[in-house]
Amino acid sequence: MEDKAEIEKYIHDFILNRPHVFILGAGATIAAIPNGDRNGLKCSVMNNFLEELDLSHILSGVELKTTSTNLEDIYSELDTMSEYSSVKDELENKIIQKFSQYELPDQPTIYDYLILSLRSKDYIFTFNWDDLLIQAYNRVCHFTNDLPQLVFLHGNIGVGICGECGAIQAYRNSHCYKCDNKSLHRPKLLFPVKKKNYNLDPYISNAWNGFLEIIKNASILTVFGYSAPKTDVEAIKAMKTAFSSTFRRYDQIEIIDVKPESELLDTWDDFIQPTNYHVKTYNNLFDSFVGEFPRRSIEGYYKRLYSGWWGQSSLRLKSCNALDELKDLLSPLIQNEYKKNFNVI
């Protein structure tokens, strides 16, 4: 029989050497700008998307069979009718124009808190088209370069791809940082949900391949404002297969959403089962593991669940009025990281 110390070390290494993975849906962006962006613009979920963002006129004269107000349902039907190919193009162009207007407010948003609460071993995968996450990254990266990796599963208006060397970068760049080419293009944004062929776009294909590998190895998987729509059949099927294909008894699921807990547990049951129902639901980010243990979520999870520790973190996320205040709050953790000290404070 293995020595007890060896078993404990195995569990310790197994948990701490793996990432904290966030999956973001439209609910996360809504939480980031609940009162609108810098100019009062608000975001919307897929249901009633066109109406809420004042884009319904695009479908003027289009005869649809679906009665759904979900943008992805509408696009899926348009995709089956060649006579509406120009409408599809206009729809994507209008979405780009609309989301290009969004600007973060000056005060810290949920995206600022989230990015600064994770480290480079962690990942944020998002389904959102807006570039508010990128904007937040660009303004907090001056506090530390040890920040999570961002991946955009449905493309993003802020992502640019070089037409020459294929380097991925900010679309706002005037030229490629790698080869100086001035031809940048965005990955595709809209796919028909019932037959999402992500292989048609190299960036999206690579993003999904990486995502499905990473979620196999997450110690904590946090779903934030993503409803796992039943219409997104291919995506959900792939996620379920990847997540359930590995040993997960030591892993944790978190769900951050305003929906009732019973509804959330039912929606994500296929993901919760493999963890032996290690699941917590929250209404906001501050109550989650990164709220209690910013930049130390995996370490805090291990200490709380496997080391018999009943204490409280002395450094929690809290609402800040300015970015410099948020920087000062997390400064002790960041300073310790320079010394290779990742212990919970």
Backbone torsions as a table, in degrees:
resi	resn	phi	psi	omega
1	MET	NA	139.9	-179.5
2	GLU	-65.4	145.2	176.0
3	ASP	-62.0	143.4	-178.1
4	LYS	-57.7	-39.6	-179.9
5	ALA	-63.7	-36.2	179.1
6	GLU	-67.8	-39.4	178.2
7	ILE	-64.9	-45.5	179.5
8	GLU	-62.6	-38.9	178.4
9	LYS	-66.3	-38.9	178.7
10	TYR	-61.3	-47.3	179.9
11	ILE	-63.1	-43.9	178.9
12	HIS	-56.4	-52.0	-177.7
13	ASP	-67.6	-37.9	-178.4
14	PHE	-60.9	-40.2	-177.7
15	ILE	-81.6	-49.8	-170.6
16	LEU	-73.6	-22.8	-178.2
17	ASN	-85.9	4.2	-177.7
18	ARG	-113.1	159.7	-171.0
19	PRO	-85.3	164.0	164.7
20	HIS	-96.2	123.5	-175.7
21	VAL	-115.1	128.8	174.7
22	PHE	-107.4	138.8	170.3
23	ILE	-116.1	120.7	-176.7
24	LEU	-107.9	138.2	171.1
25	GLY	-117.7	-171.2	-176.5
26	ALA	-59.4	-29.3	179.4
27	GLY	-60.9	-27.8	179.0
28	ALA	-70.7	-42.5	177.5
29	THR	-65.9	-38.8	177.0
30	ILE	-61.5	-38.6	177.4
31	ALA	-68.5	-29.7	-179.6
32	ALA	-72.3	-35.4	179.4
33	ILE	-129.6	64.0	-175.9
34	PRO	-62.2	-26.7	179.5
35	ASN	-106.5	14.5	-177.4
36	GLY	98.6	166.3	-179.6
37	ASP	-79.3	-164.6	-178.5
38	ARG	-53.8	-32.4	-176.8
39	ASN	-106.1	12.7	177.0
40	GLY	87.5	2.2	178.6
41	LEU	-72.2	136.3	179.7
42	LYS	-110.9	156.7	179.0
43	CYS	-98.8	172.6	-177.4
44	SER	-143.4	153.3	170.0
45	VAL	-80.0	176.8	-175.9
46	MET	-63.3	-35.9	177.0
47	ASN	-69.0	131.6	-179.0
48	ASN	62.0	21.7	-176.5
49	PHE	-57.0	-50.6	-175.4
50	LEU	-64.6	-41.1	-178.5
51	GLU	-68.0	-45.5	-175.5
52	GLU	-68.7	-28.0	179.1
53	LEU	-100.7	13.6	174.7
54	ASP	59.3	45.7	-179.7
55	LEU	-119.5	8.7	-175.8
56	SER	-61.2	-26.6	-177.1
57	HIS	-62.5	-19.6	-179.6
58	ILE	-62.0	-29.8	-176.6
59	LEU	-92.9	10.2	178.8
60	SER	-60.6	123.7	-179.6
61	GLY	86.5	-3.6	178.8
62	VAL	-90.1	128.0	179.3
63	GLU	-98.1	110.6	-179.2
64	LEU	-111.3	145.5	175.9
65	LYS	-82.9	-33.9	-177.5
66	THR	-68.7	143.0	174.7
67	THR	-101.2	1.7	-178.5
68	SER	-68.8	145.7	174.0
69	THR	-99.6	6.0	179.8
70	ASN	-76.8	127.1	-176.3
71	LEU	-57.0	-39.9	-176.7
72	GLU	-69.5	-35.5	175.1
73	ASP	-63.5	-43.5	-179.4
74	ILE	-63.4	-45.3	-179.1
75	TYR	-65.1	-37.6	-179.9
76	SER	-61.0	-39.6	178.6
77	GLU	-71.8	-40.5	177.0
78	LEU	-58.1	-35.5	-177.2
79	ASP	-65.8	-21.7	-179.1
80	THR	-87.1	-5.1	-175.2
81	MET	-120.7	105.4	-175.2
82	SER	-60.8	-27.5	-178.5
83	GLU	-68.0	-12.2	-179.1
84	TYR	-109.8	22.8	-179.6
85	SER	-61.2	-36.0	179.3
86	SER	-68.9	-32.4	177.7
87	VAL	-66.7	-40.4	177.4
88	LYS	-60.0	-45.7	-179.9
89	ASP	-62.8	-42.5	180.0
90	GLU	-64.7	-38.7	-179.8
91	LEU	-60.8	-47.0	-179.7
92	GLU	-66.1	-40.3	179.3
93	ASN	-63.8	-40.4	180.0
94	LYS	-67.7	-36.2	177.7
95	ILE	-63.8	-42.9	177.8
96	ILE	-61.4	-46.6	179.6
97	GLN	-60.5	-42.6	-177.2
98	LYS	-64.8	-50.3	-175.8
99	PHE	-73.0	-20.6	177.2
100	SER	-68.4	-14.4	-179.8
101	GLN	-83.4	-16.0	-173.0
102	TYR	-71.3	135.2	176.3
103	GLU	-135.3	136.8	177.4
104	LEU	-65.2	144.2	171.4
105	PRO	-68.7	165.3	-176.6
106	ASP	-65.8	-37.5	-177.1
107	GLN	-74.3	158.3	-179.0
108	PRO	-59.2	141.2	176.2
109	THR	-113.2	172.1	177.7
110	ILE	-55.4	-34.0	179.5
111	TYR	-67.2	-36.5	175.5
112	ASP	-64.1	-46.3	178.9
113	TYR	-60.7	-44.7	-176.1
114	LEU	-63.6	-50.4	-177.0
115	ILE	-61.2	-42.5	-179.0
116	LEU	-74.5	-12.3	-179.4
117	SER	-90.8	-4.8	179.3
118	LEU	-118.1	167.1	179.5
119	ARG	-121.9	-179.3	-172.3
120	SER	-66.8	-17.3	176.2
121	LYS	-78.4	-9.9	-175.8
122	ASP	-100.8	166.7	-175.1
123	TYR	-134.9	144.3	168.6
124	ILE	-119.9	114.0	175.4
125	PHE	-103.9	127.1	-176.6
126	THR	-128.1	145.6	175.7
127	PHE	-95.6	0.3	-171.1
128	ASN	-84.9	144.5	180.0
129	TRP	-86.1	-26.7	-177.6
130	ASP	-67.4	156.0	-177.9
131	ASP	-102.6	23.9	-179.6
132	LEU	-62.9	-33.0	177.6
133	LEU	-64.4	-41.0	177.8
134	ILE	-66.6	-41.6	177.5
135	GLN	-59.5	-42.3	179.2
136	ALA	-65.1	-42.3	179.1
137	TYR	-58.8	-44.9	-176.2
138	ASN	-65.1	-25.3	-178.6
139	ARG	-97.3	-13.7	176.1
140	VAL	-105.1	-8.7	-179.2
141	CYS	-67.6	-12.5	176.8
142	HIS	-77.4	-15.2	-179.6
143	PHE	-84.1	-32.6	178.5
144	THR	-165.7	149.2	175.9
145	ASN	-96.7	4.7	178.1
146	ASP	-95.8	79.6	-174.9
147	LEU	-125.8	158.7	-175.9
148	PRO	-67.3	160.5	176.9
149	GLN	-86.1	135.4	-178.7
150	LEU	-105.6	132.0	179.7
151	VAL	-134.7	134.1	-173.5
152	PHE	-110.8	103.3	-170.3
153	LEU	-73.7	-23.2	177.0
154	HIS	-117.0	26.1	-176.5
155	GLY	76.9	176.7	-178.2
156	ASN	-164.1	142.5	-177.4
157	ILE	-68.4	-15.0	-180.0
158	GLY	-94.3	-3.0	-178.3
159	VAL	-94.2	129.4	176.4
160	GLY	-118.3	143.6	179.2
161	ILE	-124.7	128.4	-178.7
162	CYS	-69.2	131.6	179.8
163	GLY	-73.0	-13.8	-179.0
164	GLU	-99.2	-58.7	-173.8
165	CYS	-101.4	-10.1	177.7
166	GLY	81.2	7.5	-179.3
167	ALA	-64.2	138.5	179.6
168	ILE	-94.7	132.4	-174.6
169	GLN	-161.0	-174.3	177.7
170	ALA	-72.0	132.3	-179.4
171	TYR	-64.4	-26.1	-178.5
172	ARG	-69.6	-12.7	178.5
173	ASN	-59.5	139.8	178.8
174	SER	-77.4	-20.9	177.5
175	HIS	-156.7	164.0	-177.8
176	CYS	-67.3	131.3	-179.7
177	TYR	-68.2	-19.9	-173.1
178	LYS	-95.6	-45.2	-175.5
179	CYS	-121.5	2.0	177.4
180	ASP	70.2	9.6	176.8
181	ASN	-67.9	143.9	-177.0
182	LYS	-99.0	7.6	-178.9
183	SER	-103.3	98.0	176.1
184	LEU	-111.8	142.8	176.2
185	HIS	-133.1	157.7	178.7
186	ARG	-88.7	151.3	170.3
187	PRO	-68.4	160.1	180.0
188	LYS	-64.3	142.7	-178.4
189	LEU	-99.2	-42.4	-171.8
190	LEU	-106.3	133.1	175.6
191	PHE	-133.8	143.6	174.4
192	PRO	-66.3	123.6	-170.1
193	VAL	-64.0	-29.0	-175.4
194	LYS	-81.8	-11.9	177.2
195	LYS	-148.6	58.3	-176.9
196	LYS	-69.7	105.0	178.2
197	ASN	-98.0	83.4	-177.1
198	TYR	-65.9	-17.4	179.9
199	ASN	-66.7	-14.5	178.8
200	LEU	-69.2	-19.5	179.4
201	ASP	-124.4	116.8	-175.8
202	PRO	-57.6	-41.6	-179.3
203	TYR	-62.8	-48.3	-178.6
204	ILE	-62.8	-41.6	179.2
205	SER	-60.1	-47.3	179.5
206	ASN	-65.5	-38.3	179.2
207	ALA	-60.9	-44.8	-179.3
208	TRP	-69.5	-40.2	178.2
209	ASN	-60.8	-42.9	177.8
210	GLY	-66.4	-41.8	179.8
211	PHE	-59.0	-46.3	-176.7
212	LEU	-67.5	-27.8	175.4
213	GLU	-77.5	-41.8	-176.1
214	ILE	-66.0	-41.8	-177.4
215	ILE	-69.0	-15.2	173.1
216	LYS	-67.1	-24.3	-170.8
217	ASN	-116.7	13.5	-178.6
218	ALA	-78.1	134.1	171.8
219	SER	-77.2	-38.9	174.9
220	ILE	-127.6	129.1	174.1
221	LEU	-114.5	118.1	-179.3
222	THR	-113.2	123.2	177.6
223	VAL	-101.8	119.0	-172.9
224	PHE	-121.5	106.4	174.5
225	GLY	67.2	25.7	178.0
226	TYR	-116.0	124.3	-171.4
227	SER	-91.3	-1.9	-176.5
228	ALA	48.4	62.5	-173.8
229	PRO	-58.5	139.5	-178.9
230	LYS	-63.6	-21.5	179.1
231	THR	-72.0	-23.6	-177.3
232	ASP	-86.3	60.3	-169.9
233	VAL	-58.9	-52.1	-174.7
234	GLU	-63.1	-43.1	-177.5
235	ALA	-64.3	-47.4	-178.3
236	ILE	-65.3	-40.3	178.7
237	LYS	-60.3	-44.9	-179.8
238	ALA	-64.1	-41.7	180.0
239	MET	-64.3	-42.9	179.6
240	LYS	-62.7	-44.4	-179.0
241	THR	-61.8	-46.1	-178.5
242	ALA	-65.6	-44.1	-174.1
243	PHE	-69.9	-34.1	-176.0
244	SER	-89.7	4.7	-174.1
245	SER	-91.6	5.8	-177.6
246	THR	-137.2	167.0	-179.0
247	PHE	-71.6	123.0	-170.9
248	ARG	-128.3	16.0	-173.8
249	ARG	-61.8	-27.4	-177.3
250	TYR	-94.8	3.0	-172.3
251	ASP	-95.8	163.7	-174.6
252	GLN	-127.3	137.5	171.7
253	ILE	-107.8	135.5	171.5
254	GLU	-123.5	143.8	175.6
255	ILE	-129.2	120.8	177.6
256	ILE	-110.1	113.1	-175.0
257	ASP	-165.5	158.1	179.3
258	VAL	-91.2	-5.2	179.6
259	LYS	-71.4	160.7	177.6
260	PRO	-59.7	144.5	-177.2
261	GLU	-57.7	-41.9	-177.7
262	SER	-59.9	-39.1	178.7
263	GLU	-67.5	-40.9	-179.3
264	LEU	-66.1	-43.5	-179.5
265	LEU	-64.8	-35.9	178.1
266	ASP	-68.4	-42.7	-179.2
267	THR	-62.3	-40.5	-172.5
268	TRP	-104.8	18.3	-175.3
269	ASP	-58.6	-37.9	-178.9
270	ASP	-65.2	-23.2	177.0
271	PHE	-88.8	-31.8	-176.6
272	ILE	-73.8	-38.0	-176.5
273	GLN	-53.0	-48.7	-177.0
274	PRO	-61.8	-20.8	179.4
275	THR	-89.9	9.1	-175.8
276	ASN	59.4	38.6	176.2
277	TYR	61.5	38.7	168.8
278	HIS	-82.4	87.4	-174.4
279	VAL	-139.9	142.4	173.7
280	LYS	-134.5	142.4	176.4
281	THR	-116.7	145.1	-179.0
282	TYR	-138.8	158.3	174.6
283	ASN	-90.8	-16.1	-176.7
284	ASN	-152.5	163.3	-176.8
285	LEU	-65.0	-34.2	-172.9
286	PHE	-65.3	-24.6	179.8
287	ASP	-87.9	-8.6	-176.9
288	SER	-80.9	-177.8	-178.5
289	PHE	-62.1	-38.6	178.9
290	VAL	-71.4	-23.1	175.1
291	GLY	-70.9	-42.1	179.4
292	GLU	-79.3	-34.9	-177.4
293	PHE	-129.5	68.0	-179.8
294	PRO	-59.7	135.8	-179.5
295	ARG	63.2	4.0	179.6
296	ARG	-139.6	32.2	-172.2
297	SER	-63.6	-43.3	-179.8
298	ILE	-68.7	-41.4	178.4
299	GLU	-62.6	-41.8	178.9
300	GLY	-66.4	-39.0	178.5
301	TYR	-61.7	-46.1	179.7
302	TYR	-63.7	-45.8	-177.0
303	LYS	-64.0	-39.1	-178.0
304	ARG	-73.4	-44.2	-170.8
305	LEU	-92.7	-25.0	-171.5
306	TYR	-124.6	-5.2	179.8
307	SER	-112.8	6.1	177.9
308	GLY	67.3	28.3	-177.7
309	TRP	-91.4	129.2	-178.0
310	TRP	-112.2	13.4	-176.9
311	GLY	-82.5	-175.7	179.3
312	GLN	-122.6	143.8	175.1
313	SER	-64.5	136.2	179.5
314	SER	-87.1	-4.2	178.9
315	LEU	-132.4	100.2	-179.2
316	ARG	-111.1	157.2	170.8
317	LEU	-65.3	141.7	173.5
318	LYS	-146.9	159.9	-178.0
319	SER	-63.6	130.7	179.9
320	CYS	-119.8	147.2	-178.4
321	ASN	-86.0	-18.1	-177.7
322	ALA	-146.6	157.1	-179.8
323	LEU	-62.7	-37.3	178.3
324	ASP	-63.7	-32.7	176.9
325	GLU	-67.2	-39.3	177.0
326	LEU	-66.3	-40.9	177.2
327	LYS	-59.2	-46.0	-179.5
328	ASP	-64.6	-36.7	179.9
329	LEU	-59.9	-44.7	-174.8
330	LEU	-92.8	-2.6	-177.1
331	SER	-55.7	-41.6	179.0
332	PRO	-59.4	-37.3	178.4
333	LEU	-68.0	-45.3	-178.6
334	ILE	-64.1	-39.7	178.4
335	GLN	-64.1	-39.0	177.8
336	ASN	-64.8	-32.3	180.0
337	GLU	-65.1	-32.9	176.3
338	TYR	-62.5	-26.6	179.0
339	LYS	-94.0	9.4	-178.7
340	LYS	63.7	28.6	177.4
341	ASN	-105.0	112.3	-177.4
342	PHE	-115.9	24.1	179.4
343	ASN	-72.4	152.9	175.8
344	VAL	-69.9	134.6	178.7
345	ILE	-85.4	NA	NA
